[in-house]
Amino acid sequence: MTRPFAWLIGTLFGLAATLTPGIVAAQPLRVYAAGSLSAAFTEMTTLFPAPPDSVAPTVFGPSGVLRQRIEQGAQADILASADMTQPRILAQQRPGRLVVMFTRNRLCALGRNRLALSPDNLLDRMLDPAVRLATSTPGADPGGDYAWAVFARADVVHPGARAILEAKALKLVGGPDTPLLVPGHGAVQGVFLADRADIMLGYCSGAAPILREVPGLTNVSLPPDLTVGPAYGMIVLTDHPMAQRFALFVMSEQGQVILQRHGFDPVGVAGN
């Protein structure tokens, strides 16, 4: 039995089973989730078995920014983060609250077709002074922290690469006050539509819609020596009657299949 499901059976299942059917809280369930989960959690909240209007629209954004908003008093019952750090920080402030890893992701590189990107030449292209490299914002958005972890791994392959990449990286998305570069389009789409970068490191799960929307891009996997493995953590923050049930739904086979359908690597789907 995997660790997430040991946690699931030991806590969530037992707590969810004690809920009285038909009892709905006065306030709707409030879920905060990483922006990279937008498509998956929108589907998740649609399919979650709950009375009408009992789940508020999910608040999406950079995980670090969401965590800070919660610390400053924003009302949230669940945080689903793109890393383990943000929910762990909240758990330290709330004794007895547990953190569980509920899915994984991968990092990829989106780039202009003219660069002819491949896993073998990706580091050379990123180091090229003529190539503009974009990332999310470290500290505010785990996507930026994962990009910086890639830079650290690059230093082993190419001594000095870390300093070069950190100096040239354009932090164009994921900050607390980062504006959309092209209104009406996603943050990453705007980076390329506004011609602000030639390569951007981001989550593999989000690449497909960007490729459909922005012509002239390709998406490549990172080579093994640069690969980092984003782990997504979730914490139930309140005793809202539906919070434990929603967390159980995320960890259920149905929830895990939804995540898989949106490009994530599930942690709780049995093999055929």
N, C-alpha and C positions, 0 to 999 in steps of 0.2 A: 504494500500500500504506500503511495507517495505521501510525502509530508503534507502537501495542501489538503489531501483528502482525509488524512488523519485528523487535521484541524477541523475540516468540514464536518466529519461524523461526530467528533467530540464536542463541538460547540454549536455550529449553525443548525445542524439537523435537529438537535435536541431543543434548542431555543425556538426554532421555527415551528416545531411540532406542538409547542405549548400555546401557540396563538389560537384564539377563538375565531373560527370562520365567520365572516360577515361583519366583524368589528373593524371599522375604518377610523383612522385617526382624524382629529379635527383639521389638521394641516396635512397637505399632500407630502408625499415622500420627496425629499430634495437630494438629488444625486449630482455631485460634482465629478467631472471626468476629464482626463487628458484630451487635448484636441485631436490627437491621432486616433482616439476611440469614437469620434463623432458618428461615423456611419454605423459601426457595430453597436454602440449603445443606443442610438436612435432606434434601431431595429429591436434591440433588447427590451427597451421600455415599452415598445409597441406590443411585443409578444408576451411580456410579463403578465401573468394572470392576476389582474387586480381590477377593482371596480373603476368605472369611468371617473376621470378627474382626480384620482387618488395618487397619481404620480405627476409631479411638476415637470415641466420641460427641463431636460438635463442642462446644466451649466457646463460648457466646455471652455477649455483654455489651457495655457501652459501650467504644468502641474505645480511648479514652484510658486507661481503667482496665485493659483487657487489655494494652496496651503497657507500662504500669507493672508489671503482674504479670510479664511476660516479662523486663523489666529486673531485677526482683527475684529471678529464678531459676526462674520457672514454665517447664516444658518444653513448647515449642510448635515445630512444624515449619513452620507457615504462619500468617501473620496476614492476614486479609482485613478491611480497615478501611473504615469509612464515609467516610473522607477520605484524602488523600494524605500528610498530615502525620505520622501515627503510623508508617506503614511507612518514611517517609523518615528519621525519627529513629532507628529501629532500623538502617536501612541505614548511617547515619553511624557507628554503633558496630561494624558488621560489613563491613569493606572487601570489595568484590567482590560483595556481595549487591545484587540489582537490584529495583527497584520498578516495577510496571506498573499502569496504570489498567485495570480489568477491567469496569467498568460505570458507569452514571450513574443518578442519581435526581432527583426534583424535590421541592420543598417545597410543602405545602398547608396549609390552615387548617381544622381541625375546629371546629365551633361549634354552639351550641344553635339549634334551629330557630327559636325566638322572636326571634333576632337578625336573621333574614332576610339572612344573609350573601351577598354577591356580591363578585366581584373589585373592583367599583367602590367599594363602601362598606367594604371590609375594614379599611383603615387608620383610617377614622373610628371604626369599632367598636372596634378595638384601643386607640385613644387615649381612648375614653370612660371616665371615672373609675369608672363603675358596672359596667364589664365586667372580669371577672377573666381575666387572660391568663397562660397557662402555657407553659413551654418545657422542653426538656431542659437539662442542666447544662453550661454552657460549660467547656472545658478537659478535662473528663472524658469528654464525649460530643460528637462532631462535630455532632449534631443541635442542640445548644445553640449551638455556634459559628456554624452556618448561620443560626440565628434571630437572633443578634446582627448578622450581616451584613445580614439583612433590615432590622433597626432602623437600621443605618447608611445603607442606601439610602432608608429612609423620611425621613431627615433632609433629603435633597435635595428630596423632594416637599413636606414639611411641616417647615420649620425648627423645631428644638427637639424633634422627635418622638423622636429617638434617646434623649435623656436621659429623657424620659417613659416610653418603653417599657422601657428597661433598668431603671428604678427600680421599675416595677410588675410586671415579669415574675416569675412564681412558678416557681422551678426545682424542679419536682416529680418529675422522673424523671432517670435517667442518671447520678446521682452515685455515688461509690464505696460509700457506705453508705445509699443511698436505699431505704427499705423499700417493699414493695408496699402501696399504699393499700387495696386490697381483695384479700386472699389468694384465690387460685384464679382470678384474672383477670389479664390483661396490664397492664403499667404504665400505658399511656395509657388503657385502658378504666377502670382504677381512678380516674384523675383525674376522669372524668366520673361514674362510679358513686358516688364518694364526695362528689360535688358540690363539688369543690375549684376548678373553673375553668369559664369560659364559652366560651373560645376556647383552642385549643392549636395551636401551629405544630409540624408534624412532616412525616415523609416521605410523599409521595403513595402510595408502594408499599404502605404498611401501613394505608391508610384503609379498604379494603373490609371486612376482618374486624372492625374496630372498629365500623363502621356496622351490621354484622349483629348485633353483640353488645349495643350500647348504643342504646336507642331515643331518638328525639328529637334526633338529630344530623344535621348536613349537612356536606359536605366541599366546599371551593371552592379553585380554583387561585389562586395569587398573581397580581396584575396584573403586566404586564411591567416596570413601574418598580420593583417590589419583588422580582422574581424572582432567585434565586441557583441555581446548578447544582451540586449535590453530586456530586463525583467520588470513586469508590471505588478504593482502592489495595491491592495485594497484594504480599507479600514472602515468598519462600521462605527460611527462617531456618537450615535445617540441610541436611545431606547425606543425610537419610533416603532410602532407595531409591525410595519412592513419592511423595515430596514434589513433585518435578518433574513426575511424571505427573499428579498431581492438579491442579497449576497449569495444565498443558496442557489438562486436561479442562475447567476453568473457562473457559479462553479458547477452547475449541473451539466449533463451531457448536451442538453439543448442549448444552453448558453455558450458552452465551449464550441459547439458546431457553428454558432453564429460568429464567434470570433474567428474561427478557422475560415469561414466563408469570406471574411473581410481581410484576409491576408495575414492573420496572426498565427502563432504557433501555440496551439492549445496545450494545457498541462493535464487535461482530464478527459480525453477521448480514447476509449478502448479501441484496440485494433480489430479489424474484421476477422 
